[in-house]
């Protein structure tokens, strides 16, 4: 999935319960901690060229992680979860 497409910025909210893992290890391509909130949670930024670079890891960390932007990716993850729950 690594191709010549222009990278897209993704913002993620990471709960305080797992924030220490994201401080210690890079889970996403070009991962940067953009903000450390007072409650210990994080805003993490990354760049992707394809959603497959990020979807498996985001799904792994649910419910402790949430896509803030882009909203299209956030909506797609919600649809995947709804489909799973309907089974």
PDB file with SEQRES, HELIX, SHEET and CRYST1 records, atoms N, CA, C and O in Angstrom:
SEQRES   1 A   87  UNK UNK UNK UNK UNK UNK UNK UNK UNK UNK UNK UNK UNK          
SEQRES   2 A   87  UNK UNK UNK UNK UNK UNK UNK UNK UNK UNK UNK UNK UNK          
SEQRES   3 A   87  UNK UNK UNK UNK UNK UNK UNK UNK UNK UNK UNK UNK UNK          
SEQRES   4 A   87  UNK UNK UNK UNK UNK UNK UNK UNK UNK UNK UNK UNK UNK          
SEQRES   5 A   87  UNK UNK UNK UNK UNK UNK UNK UNK UNK UNK UNK UNK UNK          
SEQRES   6 A   87  UNK UNK UNK UNK UNK UNK UNK UNK UNK UNK UNK UNK UNK          
SEQRES   7 A   87  UNK UNK UNK UNK UNK UNK UNK UNK UNK                          
HELIX    1 AA1 UNK A   19  UNK A   24  1                                   6    
HELIX    2 AA2 UNK A   51  UNK A   53  5                                   3    
HELIX    3 AA3 UNK A   55  UNK A   61  1                                   7    
HELIX    4 AA4 UNK A   71  UNK A   86  1                                  16    
SHEET    1 AA1 4 UNK A  32  UNK A  36  0                                        
SHEET    2 AA1 4 UNK A  42  UNK A  48 -1                                        
SHEET    3 AA1 4 UNK A   8  UNK A  14 -1                                        
SHEET    4 AA1 4 UNK A  65  UNK A  69 -1                                        
CRYST1    1.000    1.000    1.000  90.00  90.00  90.00 P 1           1          
ATOM      1  N   UNK A   1       0.800  -1.205   0.000  1.00  0.00           N  
ATOM      2  CA  UNK A   1       0.000   0.000   0.000  1.00  0.00           C  
ATOM      3  C   UNK A   1       0.843   1.269   0.000  1.00  0.00           C  
ATOM      4  O   UNK A   1       0.309   2.370  -0.137  1.00  0.00           O  
ATOM      5  N   UNK A   2       2.151   1.123   0.152  1.00  0.00           N  
ATOM      6  CA  UNK A   2       3.018   2.291   0.064  1.00  0.00           C  
ATOM      7  C   UNK A   2       3.158   2.653  -1.400  1.00  0.00           C  
ATOM      8  O   UNK A   2       3.709   1.891  -2.195  1.00  0.00           O  
ATOM      9  N   UNK A   3       2.665   3.796  -1.736  1.00  0.00           N  
ATOM     10  CA  UNK A   3       2.678   4.190  -3.126  1.00  0.00           C  
ATOM     11  C   UNK A   3       3.047   5.661  -3.253  1.00  0.00           C  
ATOM     12  O   UNK A   3       3.564   6.262  -2.311  1.00  0.00           O  
ATOM     13  N   UNK A   4       2.786   6.226  -4.394  1.00  0.00           N  
ATOM     14  CA  UNK A   4       3.194   7.593  -4.656  1.00  0.00           C  
ATOM     15  C   UNK A   4       2.096   8.607  -4.351  1.00  0.00           C  
ATOM     16  O   UNK A   4       2.184   9.755  -4.786  1.00  0.00           O  
ATOM     17  N   UNK A   5       1.076   8.210  -3.620  1.00  0.00           N  
ATOM     18  CA  UNK A   5       0.025   9.138  -3.243  1.00  0.00           C  
ATOM     19  C   UNK A   5       0.528  10.124  -2.203  1.00  0.00           C  
ATOM     20  O   UNK A   5       1.463   9.843  -1.453  1.00  0.00           O  
ATOM     21  N   UNK A   6      -0.104  11.269  -2.176  1.00  0.00           N  
ATOM     22  CA  UNK A   6       0.252  12.292  -1.198  1.00  0.00           C  
ATOM     23  C   UNK A   6      -0.164  11.825   0.202  1.00  0.00           C  
ATOM     24  O   UNK A   6      -1.288  11.359   0.386  1.00  0.00           O  
ATOM     25  N   UNK A   7       0.724  11.944   1.180  1.00  0.00           N  
ATOM     26  CA  UNK A   7       0.381  11.525   2.542  1.00  0.00           C  
ATOM     27  C   UNK A   7      -0.751  12.373   3.125  1.00  0.00           C  
ATOM     28  O   UNK A   7      -0.871  13.561   2.826  1.00  0.00           O  
ATOM     29  N   UNK A   8      -1.569  11.747   3.953  1.00  0.00           N  
ATOM     30  CA  UNK A   8      -2.650  12.425   4.661  1.00  0.00           C  
ATOM     31  C   UNK A   8      -2.323  12.455   6.144  1.00  0.00           C  
ATOM     32  O   UNK A   8      -1.770  11.501   6.691  1.00  0.00           O  
ATOM     33  N   UNK A   9      -2.670  13.560   6.786  1.00  0.00           N  
ATOM     34  CA  UNK A   9      -2.449  13.691   8.221  1.00  0.00           C  
ATOM     35  C   UNK A   9      -3.619  13.064   8.968  1.00  0.00           C  
ATOM     36  O   UNK A   9      -4.777  13.264   8.601  1.00  0.00           O  
ATOM     37  N   UNK A  10      -3.313  12.311  10.010  1.00  0.00           N  
ATOM     38  CA  UNK A  10      -4.316  11.688  10.866  1.00  0.00           C  
ATOM     39  C   UNK A  10      -4.034  12.114  12.303  1.00  0.00           C  
ATOM     40  O   UNK A  10      -2.895  12.054  12.767  1.00  0.00           O  
ATOM     41  N   UNK A  11      -5.084  12.546  13.002  1.00  0.00           N  
ATOM     42  CA  UNK A  11      -4.973  12.888  14.415  1.00  0.00           C  
ATOM     43  C   UNK A  11      -5.724  11.842  15.221  1.00  0.00           C  
ATOM     44  O   UNK A  11      -6.843  11.460  14.879  1.00  0.00           O  
ATOM     45  N   UNK A  12      -5.096  11.386  16.289  1.00  0.00           N  
ATOM     46  CA  UNK A  12      -5.664  10.349  17.144  1.00  0.00           C  
ATOM     47  C   UNK A  12      -5.702  10.827  18.589  1.00  0.00           C  
ATOM     48  O   UNK A  12      -4.782  11.497  19.058  1.00  0.00           O  
ATOM     49  N   UNK A  13      -6.755  10.483  19.275  1.00  0.00           N  
ATOM     50  CA  UNK A  13      -6.851  10.708  20.716  1.00  0.00           C  
ATOM     51  C   UNK A  13      -6.497   9.392  21.389  1.00  0.00           C  
ATOM     52  O   UNK A  13      -7.052   8.348  21.048  1.00  0.00           O  
ATOM     53  N   UNK A  14      -5.573   9.437  22.346  1.00  0.00           N  
ATOM     54  CA  UNK A  14      -5.123   8.245  23.074  1.00  0.00           C  
ATOM     55  C   UNK A  14      -5.430   8.457  24.554  1.00  0.00           C  
ATOM     56  O   UNK A  14      -4.958   9.420  25.158  1.00  0.00           O  
ATOM     57  N   UNK A  15      -6.225   7.549  25.141  1.00  0.00           N  
ATOM     58  CA  UNK A  15      -6.578   7.630  26.562  1.00  0.00           C  
ATOM     59  C   UNK A  15      -5.342   7.601  27.449  1.00  0.00           C  
ATOM     60  O   UNK A  15      -4.296   7.065  27.082  1.00  0.00           O  
ATOM     61  N   UNK A  16      -5.497   8.197  28.632  1.00  0.00           N  
ATOM     62  CA  UNK A  16      -4.399   8.231  29.597  1.00  0.00           C  
ATOM     63  C   UNK A  16      -3.975   6.831  30.035  1.00  0.00           C  
ATOM     64  O   UNK A  16      -2.817   6.617  30.394  1.00  0.00           O  
ATOM     65  N   UNK A  17      -4.921   5.864  30.005  1.00  0.00           N  
ATOM     66  CA  UNK A  17      -4.619   4.507  30.456  1.00  0.00           C  
ATOM     67  C   UNK A  17      -3.546   3.822  29.610  1.00  0.00           C  
ATOM     68  O   UNK A  17      -2.843   2.937  30.098  1.00  0.00           O  
ATOM     69  N   UNK A  18      -3.418   4.224  28.354  1.00  0.00           N  
ATOM     70  CA  UNK A  18      -2.437   3.588  27.463  1.00  0.00           C  
ATOM     71  C   UNK A  18      -1.425   4.583  26.890  1.00  0.00           C  
ATOM     72  O   UNK A  18      -0.586   4.213  26.069  1.00  0.00           O  
ATOM     73  N   UNK A  19      -1.505   5.831  27.318  1.00  0.00           N  
ATOM     74  CA  UNK A  19      -0.625   6.874  26.774  1.00  0.00           C  
ATOM     75  C   UNK A  19       0.854   6.524  26.933  1.00  0.00           C  
ATOM     76  O   UNK A  19       1.658   6.832  26.054  1.00  0.00           O  
ATOM     77  N   UNK A  20       1.216   5.889  28.033  1.00  0.00           N  
ATOM     78  CA  UNK A  20       2.634   5.565  28.254  1.00  0.00           C  
ATOM     79  C   UNK A  20       3.187   4.640  27.168  1.00  0.00           C  
ATOM     80  O   UNK A  20       4.373   4.708  26.843  1.00  0.00           O  
ATOM     81  N   UNK A  21       2.338   3.778  26.605  1.00  0.00           N  
ATOM     82  CA  UNK A  21       2.796   2.906  25.523  1.00  0.00           C  
ATOM     83  C   UNK A  21       3.163   3.728  24.284  1.00  0.00           C  
ATOM     84  O   UNK A  21       4.140   3.423  23.599  1.00  0.00           O  
ATOM     85  N   UNK A  22       2.386   4.756  24.004  1.00  0.00           N  
ATOM     86  CA  UNK A  22       2.625   5.587  22.827  1.00  0.00           C  
ATOM     87  C   UNK A  22       3.790   6.550  23.027  1.00  0.00           C  
ATOM     88  O   UNK A  22       4.342   7.070  22.057  1.00  0.00           O  
ATOM     89  N   UNK A  23       4.162   6.785  24.270  1.00  0.00           N  
ATOM     90  CA  UNK A  23       5.356   7.588  24.549  1.00  0.00           C  
ATOM     91  C   UNK A  23       6.624   6.747  24.382  1.00  0.00           C  
ATOM     92  O   UNK A  23       7.687   7.276  24.057  1.00  0.00           O  
ATOM     93  N   UNK A  24       6.506   5.451  24.604  1.00  0.00           N  
ATOM     94  CA  UNK A  24       7.667   4.568  24.567  1.00  0.00           C  
ATOM     95  C   UNK A  24       7.935   3.941  23.199  1.00  0.00           C  
ATOM     96  O   UNK A  24       9.065   3.549  22.909  1.00  0.00           O  
ATOM     97  N   UNK A  25       6.909   3.846  22.363  1.00  0.00           N  
ATOM     98  CA  UNK A  25       7.055   3.113  21.110  1.00  0.00           C  
ATOM     99  C   UNK A  25       6.333   3.833  19.968  1.00  0.00           C  
ATOM    100  O   UNK A  25       5.311   4.485  20.180  1.00  0.00           O  
ATOM    101  N   UNK A  26       6.865   3.709  18.786  1.00  0.00           N  
ATOM    102  CA  UNK A  26       6.234   4.273  17.591  1.00  0.00           C  
ATOM    103  C   UNK A  26       5.344   3.195  16.978  1.00  0.00           C  
ATOM    104  O   UNK A  26       5.833   2.152  16.544  1.00  0.00           O  
ATOM    105  N   UNK A  27       4.043   3.450  16.943  1.00  0.00           N  
ATOM    106  CA  UNK A  27       3.077   2.496  16.410  1.00  0.00           C  
ATOM    107  C   UNK A  27       2.649   2.824  14.983  1.00  0.00           C  
ATOM    108  O   UNK A  27       2.175   1.953  14.255  1.00  0.00           O  
ATOM    109  N   UNK A  28       2.820   4.079  14.590  1.00  0.00           N  
ATOM    110  CA  UNK A  28       2.353   4.532  13.286  1.00  0.00           C  
ATOM    111  C   UNK A  28       3.492   5.193  12.513  1.00  0.00           C  
ATOM    112  O   UNK A  28       4.442   5.694  13.115  1.00  0.00           O  
ATOM    113  N   UNK A  29       3.399   5.195  11.175  1.00  0.00           N  
ATOM    114  CA  UNK A  29       4.428   5.876  10.402  1.00  0.00           C  
ATOM    115  C   UNK A  29       4.442   7.370  10.733  1.00  0.00           C  
ATOM    116  O   UNK A  29       3.394   8.014  10.785  1.00  0.00           O  
ATOM    117  N   UNK A  30       5.611   7.898  10.952  1.00  0.00           N  
ATOM    118  CA  UNK A  30       5.796   9.323  11.253  1.00  0.00           C  
ATOM    119  C   UNK A  30       4.986   9.784  12.462  1.00  0.00           C  
ATOM    120  O   UNK A  30       4.472  10.903  12.475  1.00  0.00           O  
ATOM    121  N   UNK A  31       4.872   8.942  13.462  1.00  0.00           N  
ATOM    122  CA  UNK A  31       4.126   9.256  14.686  1.00  0.00           C  
ATOM    123  C   UNK A  31       4.788  10.391  15.456  1.00  0.00           C  
ATOM    124  O   UNK A  31       6.000  10.389  15.674  1.00  0.00           O  
ATOM    125  N   UNK A  32       3.964  11.369  15.867  1.00  0.00           N  
ATOM    126  CA  UNK A  32       4.430  12.477  16.704  1.00  0.00           C  
ATOM    127  C   UNK A  32       3.377  12.736  17.775  1.00  0.00           C  
ATOM    128  O   UNK A  32       2.177  12.729  17.499  1.00  0.00           O  
ATOM    129  N   UNK A  33       3.837  12.962  18.980  1.00  0.00           N  
ATOM    130  CA  UNK A  33       2.917  13.378  20.034  1.00  0.00           C  
ATOM    131  C   UNK A  33       2.755  14.888  19.893  1.00  0.00           C  
ATOM    132  O   UNK A  33       3.695  15.648  20.122  1.00  0.00           O  
ATOM    133  N   UNK A  34       1.553  15.310  19.515  1.00  0.00           N  
ATOM    134  CA  UNK A  34       1.284  16.721  19.289  1.00  0.00           C  
ATOM    135  C   UNK A  34       0.924  17.446  20.572  1.00  0.00           C  
ATOM    136  O   UNK A  34       1.249  18.620  20.746  1.00  0.00           O  
ATOM    137  N   UNK A  35       0.237  16.726  21.486  1.00  0.00           N  
ATOM    138  CA  UNK A  35      -0.196  17.372  22.714  1.00  0.00           C  
ATOM    139  C   UNK A  35      -0.345  16.332  23.807  1.00  0.00           C  
ATOM    140  O   UNK A  35      -0.870  15.241  23.586  1.00  0.00           O  
ATOM    141  N   UNK A  36       0.125  16.689  24.980  1.00  0.00           N  
ATOM    142  CA  UNK A  36      -0.099  15.879  26.167  1.00  0.00           C  
ATOM    143  C   UNK A  36      -1.083  16.644  27.043  1.00  0.00           C  
ATOM    144  O   UNK A  36      -0.754  17.701  27.581  1.00  0.00           O  
ATOM    145  N   UNK A  37      -2.279  16.111  27.183  1.00  0.00           N  
ATOM    146  CA  UNK A  37      -3.337  16.784  27.929  1.00  0.00           C  
ATOM    147  C   UNK A  37      -3.106  16.691  29.432  1.00  0.00           C  
ATOM    148  O   UNK A  37      -2.374  15.820  29.903  1.00  0.00           O  
ATOM    149  N   UNK A  38      -3.732  17.590  30.178  1.00  0.00           N  
ATOM    150  CA  UNK A  38      -3.573  17.621  31.637  1.00  0.00           C  
ATOM    151  C   UNK A  38      -3.998  16.327  32.301  1.00  0.00           C  
ATOM    152  O   UNK A  38      -3.462  15.961  33.347  1.00  0.00           O  
ATOM    153  N   UNK A  39      -4.964  15.623  31.701  1.00  0.00           N  
ATOM    154  CA  UNK A  39      -5.436  14.366  32.291  1.00  0.00           C  
ATOM    155  C   UNK A  39      -4.546  13.169  31.948  1.00  0.00           C  
ATOM    156  O   UNK A  39      -4.818  12.049  32.381  1.00  0.00           O  
ATOM    157  N   UNK A  40      -3.483  13.405  31.170  1.00  0.00           N  
ATOM    158  CA  UNK A  40      -2.560  12.330  30.813  1.00  0.00           C  
ATOM    159  C   UNK A  40      -2.815  11.732  29.441  1.00  0.00           C  
ATOM    160  O   UNK A  40      -1.999  10.954  28.946  1.00  0.00           O  
ATOM    161  N   UNK A  41      -3.926  12.077  28.821  1.00  0.00           N  
ATOM    162  CA  UNK A  41      -4.218  11.587  27.475  1.00  0.00           C  
ATOM    163  C   UNK A  41      -3.351  12.331  26.457  1.00  0.00           C  
ATOM    164  O   UNK A  41      -2.741  13.355  26.767  1.00  0.00           O  
ATOM    165  N   UNK A  42      -3.312  11.798  25.245  1.00  0.00           N  
ATOM    166  CA  UNK A  42      -2.454  12.365  24.204  1.00  0.00           C  
ATOM    167  C   UNK A  42      -3.239  12.653  22.935  1.00  0.00           C  
ATOM    168  O   UNK A  42      -4.269  12.033  22.668  1.00  0.00           O  
ATOM    169  N   UNK A  43      -2.743  13.595  22.166  1.00  0.00           N  
ATOM    170  CA  UNK A  43      -3.145  13.780  20.784  1.00  0.00           C  
ATOM    171  C   UNK A  43      -1.920  13.390  19.961  1.00  0.00           C  
ATOM    172  O   UNK A  43      -0.860  14.005  20.079  1.00  0.00           O  
ATOM    173  N   UNK A  44      -2.075  12.375  19.138  1.00  0.00           N  
ATOM    174  CA  UNK A  44      -0.980  11.837  18.336  1.00  0.00           C  
ATOM    175  C   UNK A  44      -1.270  12.140  16.870  1.00  0.00           C  
ATOM    176  O   UNK A  44      -2.395  11.982  16.396  1.00  0.00           O  
ATOM    177  N   UNK A  45      -0.235  12.578  16.168  1.00  0.00           N  
ATOM    178  CA  UNK A  45      -0.361  12.843  14.738  1.00  0.00           C  
ATOM    179  C   UNK A  45       0.492  11.836  13.973  1.00  0.00           C  
ATOM    180  O   UNK A  45       1.569  11.445  14.422  1.00  0.00           O  
ATOM    181  N   UNK A  46      -0.004  11.429  12.823  1.00  0.00           N  
ATOM    182  CA  UNK A  46       0.763  10.575  11.937  1.00  0.00           C  
ATOM    183  C   UNK A  46       0.428  10.935  10.500  1.00  0.00           C  
ATOM    184  O   UNK A  46      -0.513  11.685  10.240  1.00  0.00           O  
ATOM    185  N   UNK A  47       1.195  10.403   9.583  1.00  0.00           N  
ATOM    186  CA  UNK A  47       0.958  10.596   8.155  1.00  0.00           C  
ATOM    187  C   UNK A  47       0.799   9.223   7.527  1.00  0.00           C  
ATOM    188  O   UNK A  47       1.589   8.312   7.776  1.00  0.00           O  
ATOM    189  N   UNK A  48      -0.241   9.090   6.704  1.00  0.00           N  
ATOM    190  CA  UNK A  48      -0.461   7.827   6.008  1.00  0.00           C  
ATOM    191  C   UNK A  48      -0.757   8.100   4.539  1.00  0.00           C  
ATOM    192  O   UNK A  48      -1.211   9.185   4.176  1.00  0.00           O  
ATOM    193  N   UNK A  49      -0.496   7.105   3.704  1.00  0.00           N  
ATOM    194  CA  UNK A  49      -0.895   7.192   2.304  1.00  0.00           C  
ATOM    195  C   UNK A  49      -2.035   6.216   2.011  1.00  0.00           C  
ATOM    196  O   UNK A  49      -2.674   6.295   0.962  1.00  0.00           O  
ATOM    197  N   UNK A  50      -2.284   5.301   2.940  1.00  0.00           N  
ATOM    198  CA  UNK A  50      -3.363   4.330   2.784  1.00  0.00           C  
ATOM    199  C   UNK A  50      -3.863   3.946   4.171  1.00  0.00           C  
ATOM    200  O   UNK A  50      -3.075   3.796   5.105  1.00  0.00           O  
ATOM    201  N   UNK A  51      -5.167   3.788   4.296  1.00  0.00           N  
ATOM    202  CA  UNK A  51      -5.760   3.467   5.600  1.00  0.00           C  
ATOM    203  C   UNK A  51      -5.262   2.152   6.179  1.00  0.00           C  
ATOM    204  O   UNK A  51      -5.312   1.956   7.393  1.00  0.00           O  
ATOM    205  N   UNK A  52      -4.784   1.251   5.334  1.00  0.00           N  
ATOM    206  CA  UNK A  52      -4.270  -0.027   5.826  1.00  0.00           C  
ATOM    207  C   UNK A  52      -3.000   0.138   6.656  1.00  0.00           C  
ATOM    208  O   UNK A  52      -2.591  -0.791   7.353  1.00  0.00           O  
ATOM    209  N   UNK A  53      -2.386   1.294   6.589  1.00  0.00           N  
ATOM    210  CA  UNK A  53      -1.212   1.568   7.420  1.00  0.00           C  
ATOM    211  C   UNK A  53      -1.590   1.799   8.873  1.00  0.00           C  
ATOM    212  O   UNK A  53      -0.744   1.682   9.759  1.00  0.00           O  
ATOM    213  N   UNK A  54      -2.844   2.124   9.127  1.00  0.00           N  
ATOM    214  CA  UNK A  54      -3.249   2.544  10.460  1.00  0.00           C  
ATOM    215  C   UNK A  54      -4.410   1.728  11.040  1.00  0.00           C  
ATOM    216  O   UNK A  54      -4.498   1.565  12.257  1.00  0.00           O  
ATOM    217  N   UNK A  55      -5.288   1.221  10.197  1.00  0.00           N  
ATOM    218  CA  UNK A  55      -6.497   0.525  10.676  1.00  0.00           C  
ATOM    219  C   UNK A  55      -6.222  -0.626  11.640  1.00  0.00           C  
ATOM    220  O   UNK A  55      -6.843  -0.667  12.703  1.00  0.00           O  
ATOM    221  N   UNK A  56      -5.331  -1.556  11.330  1.00  0.00           N  
ATOM    222  CA  UNK A  56      -5.132  -2.676  12.262  1.00  0.00           C  
ATOM    223  C   UNK A  56      -4.687  -2.231  13.656  1.00  0.00           C  
ATOM    224  O   UNK A  56      -5.127  -2.797  14.657  1.00  0.00           O  
ATOM    225  N   UNK A  57      -3.833  -1.239  13.725  1.00  0.00           N  
ATOM    226  CA  UNK A  57      -3.344  -0.776  15.027  1.00  0.00           C  
ATOM    227  C   UNK A  57      -4.425  -0.022  15.780  1.00  0.00           C  
ATOM    228  O   UNK A  57      -4.576  -0.201  16.989  1.00  0.00           O  
ATOM    229  N   UNK A  58      -5.173   0.811  15.088  1.00  0.00           N  
ATOM    230  CA  UNK A  58      -6.283   1.519  15.743  1.00  0.00           C  
ATOM    231  C   UNK A  58      -7.288   0.507  16.284  1.00  0.00           C  
ATOM    232  O   UNK A  58      -7.739   0.628  17.423  1.00  0.00           O  
ATOM    233  N   UNK A  59      -7.637  -0.480  15.482  1.00  0.00           N  
ATOM    234  CA  UNK A  59      -8.605  -1.489  15.915  1.00  0.00           C  
ATOM    235  C   UNK A  59      -8.084  -2.256  17.143  1.00  0.00           C  
ATOM    236  O   UNK A  59      -8.854  -2.612  18.035  1.00  0.00           O  
ATOM    237  N   UNK A  60      -6.796  -2.496  17.172  1.00  0.00           N  
ATOM    238  CA  UNK A  60      -6.182  -3.200  18.307  1.00  0.00           C  
ATOM    239  C   UNK A  60      -6.347  -2.418  19.611  1.00  0.00           C  
ATOM    240  O   UNK A  60      -6.571  -3.014  20.665  1.00  0.00           O  
ATOM    241  N   UNK A  61      -6.240  -1.103  19.548  1.00  0.00           N  
ATOM    242  CA  UNK A  61      -6.247  -0.277  20.750  1.00  0.00           C  
ATOM    243  C   UNK A  61      -7.641   0.216  21.158  1.00  0.00           C  
ATOM    244  O   UNK A  61      -7.771   0.890  22.180  1.00  0.00           O  
ATOM    245  N   UNK A  62      -8.678  -0.103  20.385  1.00  0.00           N  
ATOM    246  CA  UNK A  62     -10.035   0.291  20.786  1.00  0.00           C  
ATOM    247  C   UNK A  62     -10.364  -0.418  22.090  1.00  0.00           C  
ATOM    248  O   UNK A  62     -10.097  -1.616  22.180  1.00  0.00           O  
ATOM    249  N   UNK A  63     -10.905   0.207  23.075  1.00  0.00           N  
ATOM    250  CA  UNK A  63     -11.563   1.501  23.134  1.00  0.00           C  
ATOM    251  C   UNK A  63     -10.682   2.641  23.623  1.00  0.00           C  
ATOM    252  O   UNK A  63     -11.203   3.699  23.975  1.00  0.00           O  
ATOM    253  N   UNK A  64      -9.375   2.462  23.657  1.00  0.00           N  
ATOM    254  CA  UNK A  64      -8.473   3.465  24.224  1.00  0.00           C  
ATOM    255  C   UNK A  64      -7.938   4.468  23.211  1.00  0.00           C  
ATOM    256  O   UNK A  64      -7.144   5.341  23.560  1.00  0.00           O  
ATOM    257  N   UNK A  65      -8.365   4.346  21.972  1.00  0.00           N  
ATOM    258  CA  UNK A  65      -7.889   5.243  20.929  1.00  0.00           C  
ATOM    259  C   UNK A  65      -9.070   5.631  20.054  1.00  0.00           C  
ATOM    260  O   UNK A  65      -9.990   4.842  19.841  1.00  0.00           O  
ATOM    261  N   UNK A  66      -9.030   6.864  19.549  1.00  0.00           N  
ATOM    262  CA  UNK A  66     -10.104   7.332  18.686  1.00  0.00           C  
ATOM    263  C   UNK A  66      -9.516   8.228  17.593  1.00  0.00           C  
ATOM    264  O   UNK A  66      -8.643   9.055  17.858  1.00  0.00           O  
ATOM    265  N   UNK A  67      -9.999   8.053  16.377  1.00  0.00           N  
ATOM    266  CA  UNK A  67      -9.591   8.920  15.281  1.00  0.00           C  
ATOM    267  C   UNK A  67     -10.324  10.246  15.447  1.00  0.00           C  
ATOM    268  O   UNK A  67     -11.553  10.279  15.510  1.00  0.00           O  
ATOM    269  N   UNK A  68      -9.572  11.330  15.516  1.00  0.00           N  
ATOM    270  CA  UNK A  68     -10.134  12.677  15.601  1.00  0.00           C  
ATOM    271  C   UNK A  68     -10.343  13.221  14.193  1.00  0.00           C  
ATOM    272  O   UNK A  68     -11.395  13.777  13.878  1.00  0.00           O  
ATOM    273  N   UNK A  69      -9.340  13.056  13.364  1.00  0.00           N  
ATOM    274  CA  UNK A  69      -9.358  13.517  11.975  1.00  0.00           C  
ATOM    275  C   UNK A  69      -8.568  12.566  11.117  1.00  0.00           C  
ATOM    276  O   UNK A  69      -7.551  12.066  11.598  1.00  0.00           O  
ATOM    277  N   UNK A  70      -8.930  12.280   9.928  1.00  0.00           N  
ATOM    278  CA  UNK A  70     -10.081  12.768   9.180  1.00  0.00           C  
ATOM    279  C   UNK A  70     -11.362  12.064   9.620  1.00  0.00           C  
ATOM    280  O   UNK A  70     -11.339  10.906  10.038  1.00  0.00           O  
ATOM    281  N   UNK A  71     -12.457  12.771   9.519  1.00  0.00           N  
ATOM    282  CA  UNK A  71     -13.731  12.225   9.961  1.00  0.00           C  
ATOM    283  C   UNK A  71     -14.182  11.051   9.096  1.00  0.00           C  
ATOM    284  O   UNK A  71     -14.920  10.185   9.567  1.00  0.00           O  
ATOM    285  N   UNK A  72     -13.750  11.013   7.844  1.00  0.00           N  
ATOM    286  CA  UNK A  72     -14.086   9.882   6.983  1.00  0.00           C  
ATOM    287  C   UNK A  72     -13.513   8.577   7.512  1.00  0.00           C  
ATOM    288  O   UNK A  72     -14.171   7.538   7.454  1.00  0.00           O  
ATOM    289  N   UNK A  73     -12.297   8.625   8.023  1.00  0.00           N  
ATOM    290  CA  UNK A  73     -11.679   7.434   8.616  1.00  0.00           C  
ATOM    291  C   UNK A  73     -12.385   7.055   9.912  1.00  0.00           C  
ATOM    292  O   UNK A  73     -12.600   5.875  10.188  1.00  0.00           O  
ATOM    293  N   UNK A  74     -12.741   8.054  10.698  1.00  0.00           N  
ATOM    294  CA  UNK A  74     -13.482   7.818  11.935  1.00  0.00           C  
ATOM    295  C   UNK A  74     -14.817   7.119  11.619  1.00  0.00           C  
ATOM    296  O   UNK A  74     -15.199   6.166  12.299  1.00  0.00           O  
ATOM    297  N   UNK A  75     -15.502   7.590  10.608  1.00  0.00           N  
ATOM    298  CA  UNK A  75     -16.783   7.000  10.206  1.00  0.00           C  
ATOM    299  C   UNK A  75     -16.597   5.566   9.715  1.00  0.00           C  
ATOM    300  O   UNK A  75     -17.407   4.693  10.029  1.00  0.00           O  
ATOM    301  N   UNK A  76     -15.544   5.321   8.954  1.00  0.00           N  
ATOM    302  CA  UNK A  76     -15.275   3.973   8.448  1.00  0.00           C  
ATOM    303  C   UNK A  76     -15.022   2.989   9.587  1.00  0.00           C  
ATOM    304  O   UNK A  76     -15.501   1.855   9.541  1.00  0.00           O  
ATOM    305  N   UNK A  77     -14.285   3.404  10.595  1.00  0.00           N  
ATOM    306  CA  UNK A  77     -14.018   2.537  11.744  1.00  0.00           C  
ATOM    307  C   UNK A  77     -15.326   2.232  12.489  1.00  0.00           C  
ATOM    308  O   UNK A  77     -15.551   1.099  12.914  1.00  0.00           O  
ATOM    309  N   UNK A  78     -16.180   3.241  12.643  1.00  0.00           N  
ATOM    310  CA  UNK A  78     -17.475   3.016  13.287  1.00  0.00           C  
ATOM    311  C   UNK A  78     -18.301   2.009  12.508  1.00  0.00           C  
ATOM    312  O   UNK A  78     -18.976   1.172  13.108  1.00  0.00           O  
ATOM    313  N   UNK A  79     -18.262   2.072  11.187  1.00  0.00           N  
ATOM    314  CA  UNK A  79     -19.012   1.125  10.358  1.00  0.00           C  
ATOM    315  C   UNK A  79     -18.459  -0.290  10.490  1.00  0.00           C  
ATOM    316  O   UNK A  79     -19.220  -1.258  10.519  1.00  0.00           O  
ATOM    317  N   UNK A  80     -17.152  -0.407  10.569  1.00  0.00           N  
ATOM    318  CA  UNK A  80     -16.531  -1.728  10.766  1.00  0.00           C  
ATOM    319  C   UNK A  80     -16.996  -2.318  12.094  1.00  0.00           C  
ATOM    320  O   UNK A  80     -17.331  -3.501  12.166  1.00  0.00           O  
ATOM    321  N   UNK A  81     -17.018  -1.504  13.138  1.00  0.00           N  
ATOM    322  CA  UNK A  81     -17.438  -1.974  14.457  1.00  0.00           C  
ATOM    323  C   UNK A  81     -18.919  -2.345  14.454  1.00  0.00           C  
ATOM    324  O   UNK A  81     -19.306  -3.372  15.011  1.00  0.00           O  
ATOM    325  N   UNK A  82     -19.742  -1.510  13.829  1.00  0.00           N  
ATOM    326  CA  UNK A  82     -21.178  -1.823  13.741  1.00  0.00           C  
ATOM    327  C   UNK A  82     -21.395  -3.151  13.007  1.00  0.00           C  
ATOM    328  O   UNK A  82     -22.198  -3.981  13.431  1.00  0.00           O  
ATOM    329  N   UNK A  83     -20.675  -3.336  11.913  1.00  0.00           N  
ATOM    330  CA  UNK A  83     -20.791  -4.597  11.175  1.00  0.00           C  
ATOM    331  C   UNK A  83     -20.390  -5.790  12.000  1.00  0.00           C  
ATOM    332  O   UNK A  83     -21.024  -6.843  11.932  1.00  0.00           O  
ATOM    333  N   UNK A  84     -19.347  -5.633  12.776  1.00  0.00           N  
ATOM    334  CA  UNK A  84     -18.895  -6.707  13.659  1.00  0.00           C  
ATOM    335  C   UNK A  84     -19.969  -7.026  14.714  1.00  0.00           C  
ATOM    336  O   UNK A  84     -20.259  -8.193  14.977  1.00  0.00           O  
ATOM    337  N   UNK A  85     -20.544  -5.997  15.300  1.00  0.00           N  
ATOM    338  CA  UNK A  85     -21.532  -6.197  16.350  1.00  0.00           C  
ATOM    339  C   UNK A  85     -22.836  -6.801  15.833  1.00  0.00           C  
ATOM    340  O   UNK A  85     -23.571  -7.431  16.593  1.00  0.00           O  
ATOM    341  N   UNK A  86     -23.123  -6.615  14.558  1.00  0.00           N  
ATOM    342  CA  UNK A  86     -24.341  -7.178  13.969  1.00  0.00           C  
ATOM    343  C   UNK A  86     -24.214  -8.677  13.736  1.00  0.00           C  
ATOM    344  O   UNK A  86     -25.227  -9.362  13.601  1.00  0.00           O  
ATOM    345  N   UNK A  87     -23.018  -9.192  13.686  1.00  0.00           N  
ATOM    346  CA  UNK A  87     -22.829 -10.626  13.428  1.00  0.00           C  
ATOM    347  C   UNK A  87     -23.273 -11.474  14.569  1.00  0.00           C  
ATOM    348  O   UNK A  87     -23.177 -12.700  14.501  1.00  0.00           O  
TER     349      UNK A  87                                                      
END                                                                             
